[in-house]
Amino acid sequence: MRSVKLTIAFDGSGFAGYELQPGQRTIRAAIARALKKIYNRSLKFDSSSRTDASVHAAGLVISYQPPFAIPLNKLPLALNAQLPDDIRVIGARVQGPGFNARFDAKSKTYEYLIFNGHIMPPSIRKFAWQVKPELDLTAMKKAAKYLVGKHDFASFCAAGGDDDNYVRILHSLDIGHWKLVIWSGVKYPVIRIKVTGNGFLYKMVRNIVGTLVEVGLGRRQPGEIKAILQAKDRRRAGKTAPAQGLCLLKVTY
């Protein structure tokens, strides 16, 4: 039987994360209810990622084997009718029978937004981290260069994860000014940190962002990143950046 691949976007502000949690509103629970409603049975499905509370997604992927076929042009509409407004199925495709959203992923791209100023625009407060002092982007970019490539990222892995191999490959880590447009003609200046890698450890992106911000504030020197990596000790890296600035942009297969 062939698999179905769904691409899902959500505003993570109102969720306690992806994974099931008793008494909590989660992404997985919402998807499971919607699938059960349209297929009239509980379905097993796999996800490309397990996001934390308040983290957003523009391209999370799930896969499952359907008990019967539903036309692909109707499947997103059917599921969205059962999903809450802050989570949407934005694409559906048929894949080969062995396709797995988690294990077949080749790379993932995350984006983190920082509002670097004293007055946070209310309309972006759920999607960016406010850092009031001016950040030195030149220093942050220098620090980021030490993170690109194949490294043991144990120093950037938060406690509570289930990984026992901390080696990952960062293909790119780009930092720059960007204009976030929500309303017509209104552009909010933010700093965008965009990272692509073959996989990420628990809270790895947020820990990287938190450390880079400390560099940008002058609390660390760019060259310290090399020693942090070599230490393989979470206590050596910076604090964890808040969840609301992070978005899973894309999963590549």
URMO-V929180 format. One record per residue. RES is the residue in one letter. SS is DSSP state (2 for helix, 1 for strand, 0 for the rest). PHI is phi in degrees with one decimal (999 if undefined). BURIAL is # if it has 9 or more other ideal C-beta (glycine too) atoms within 8 Angstrom, else .. Layout:
res/ss/phi/burial
RES/SS/PHI/BURIAL
RES/SS/PHI/BURIAL
//
This chain:
res/ss/phi/burial
M/0/999/.
R/0/-76.5/.
S/1/-98.0/#
V/1/-107.6/#
K/1/-111.4/#
L/1/-111.0/#
T/1/-103.5/#
I/1/-128.4/#
A/1/-119.2/#
F/1/-155.8/#
D/0/-91.4/.
G/2/-78.8/#
S/2/-56.8/#
G/2/-99.6/.
F/0/-116.3/#
A/0/-87.5/.
G/0/112.7/#
Y/0/-81.1/#
E/0/-68.7/.
L/0/-59.8/.
Q/0/-141.6/.
P/0/-54.7/.
G/0/74.1/.
Q/0/-115.7/.
R/0/-86.6/.
T/0/-130.5/#
I/2/-63.3/#
R/2/-60.7/#
A/2/-64.1/#
A/2/-65.1/#
I/2/-66.5/#
A/2/-60.1/#
R/2/-65.1/#
A/2/-66.7/#
L/2/-62.9/#
K/2/-62.9/#
K/2/-65.7/.
I/2/-86.7/#
Y/2/-102.0/#
N/0/63.5/.
R/0/-166.3/.
S/0/-75.7/.
L/0/-117.9/#
K/0/-84.7/.
F/1/-143.4/#
D/1/-112.9/#
S/1/-121.1/#
S/0/-68.5/#
S/0/-151.5/#
R/0/-123.7/.
T/0/-79.3/#
D/0/-84.7/#
A/0/-56.3/.
S/0/74.7/#
V/0/-81.6/#
H/1/-103.5/#
A/1/-146.8/#
A/1/-111.3/.
G/1/-154.4/#
L/1/-67.3/#
V/1/-121.2/#
I/1/-124.8/#
S/1/-137.7/#
Y/1/-161.1/#
Q/0/-102.8/#
P/0/-76.0/#
P/0/-71.8/.
F/0/-155.8/.
A/0/-84.4/.
I/0/-122.3/#
P/0/-50.9/.
L/2/-61.0/.
N/2/-72.3/.
K/2/-102.6/.
L/2/-62.3/#
P/2/-58.6/#
L/2/-63.2/.
A/2/-64.5/#
L/2/-69.7/#
N/2/-64.6/#
A/0/-67.3/.
Q/0/-103.4/#
L/0/-92.3/#
P/0/-67.3/.
D/0/-64.7/.
D/0/-92.2/.
I/1/-143.7/#
R/1/-135.2/#
V/1/-85.2/#
I/1/-108.7/.
G/1/-166.5/.
A/1/-142.5/#
R/1/-141.4/.
V/1/-96.3/.
Q/1/-118.3/#
G/0/-65.5/.
P/0/-62.0/.
G/0/-94.3/.
F/0/-66.6/#
N/0/-133.7/#
A/0/-60.0/#
R/0/-84.6/.
F/0/-82.1/.
D/0/-92.6/.
A/0/-66.5/#
K/0/-94.8/.
S/1/-157.9/#
K/1/-132.0/#
T/1/-121.5/#
Y/1/-115.3/#
E/1/-131.3/#
Y/1/-124.2/#
L/1/-111.1/#
I/1/-124.0/#
F/1/-92.6/#
N/0/-99.4/#
G/0/-173.1/.
H/0/-91.0/.
I/0/-120.2/.
M/0/-76.5/#
P/0/-61.8/.
P/2/-57.0/.
S/2/-71.3/.
I/2/-115.8/#
R/0/-63.4/#
K/0/-88.8/.
F/0/-128.5/#
A/0/-149.9/#
W/1/-95.4/#
Q/1/-86.6/#
V/0/-119.7/#
K/0/-75.0/.
P/0/-66.4/.
E/0/-65.2/.
L/0/-92.5/#
D/0/-89.3/#
L/2/-68.5/#
T/2/-61.7/.
A/2/-66.7/#
M/2/-64.6/#
K/2/-66.0/#
K/2/-63.5/#
A/2/-64.7/#
A/2/-61.6/#
K/2/-61.2/#
Y/0/-71.0/#
L/0/-90.7/#
V/0/-72.1/#
G/1/113.9/.
K/1/-93.8/.
H/1/-145.1/#
D/1/-86.4/.
F/0/-100.5/#
A/2/-56.3/#
S/2/-67.8/#
F/2/-112.1/#
C/0/-103.4/#
A/0/-75.7/#
A/0/-65.0/.
G/0/107.3/.
G/0/-80.0/#
D/0/-112.8/.
D/0/-85.2/.
D/0/-116.6/.
N/0/-120.8/.
Y/0/-100.4/#
V/1/-83.4/.
R/1/-138.5/#
I/1/-117.0/.
L/1/-94.7/#
H/1/-77.7/.
S/1/-157.6/.
L/1/-147.9/#
D/1/-111.4/#
I/1/-129.9/#
G/1/-173.2/.
H/1/-73.8/.
W/1/-151.5/#
K/1/-108.0/.
L/1/-89.2/#
V/1/-108.1/.
I/0/-116.1/.
W/0/-99.9/.
S/0/-57.7/.
G/0/83.8/.
V/0/-105.5/.
K/1/-119.3/.
Y/1/-98.0/#
P/1/-75.1/#
V/1/-134.4/#
I/1/-100.8/#
R/1/-109.7/#
I/1/-112.4/#
K/1/-116.7/#
V/1/-131.5/#
T/1/-123.5/#
G/1/-151.9/#
N/0/-77.2/.
G/0/171.9/.
F/0/-136.9/.
L/0/-81.0/#
Y/0/-61.2/#
K/0/60.3/#
M/2/-60.9/#
V/2/-64.3/#
R/2/-65.6/#
N/2/-72.1/#
I/2/-64.8/#
V/2/-60.9/#
G/2/-59.5/#
T/2/-70.8/#
L/2/-64.2/#
V/2/-64.9/#
E/2/-63.0/#
V/2/-64.6/#
G/2/-63.2/#
L/0/-88.1/#
G/0/83.1/.
R/0/-83.2/.
R/0/-137.5/#
Q/0/-94.1/.
P/0/-52.8/#
G/0/-67.4/.
E/2/-66.6/#
I/2/-58.0/#
K/2/-61.1/.
A/2/-69.1/#
I/2/-62.6/#
L/2/-60.4/#
Q/2/-66.3/.
A/2/-67.3/.
K/0/53.1/.
D/0/-138.7/.
R/2/-56.1/#
R/2/-67.7/.
R/2/-83.5/.
A/0/-88.6/#
G/0/-78.4/#
K/0/-72.0/.
T/0/-78.5/.
A/0/-67.1/#
P/0/-58.4/.
A/2/-69.4/#
Q/2/-66.3/#
G/2/-82.1/#
L/1/-99.9/#
C/1/-139.6/#
L/1/-78.9/#
L/1/-81.3/#
K/1/-157.7/.
V/1/-119.6/#
T/1/-106.4/.
Y/0/-120.6/.
//
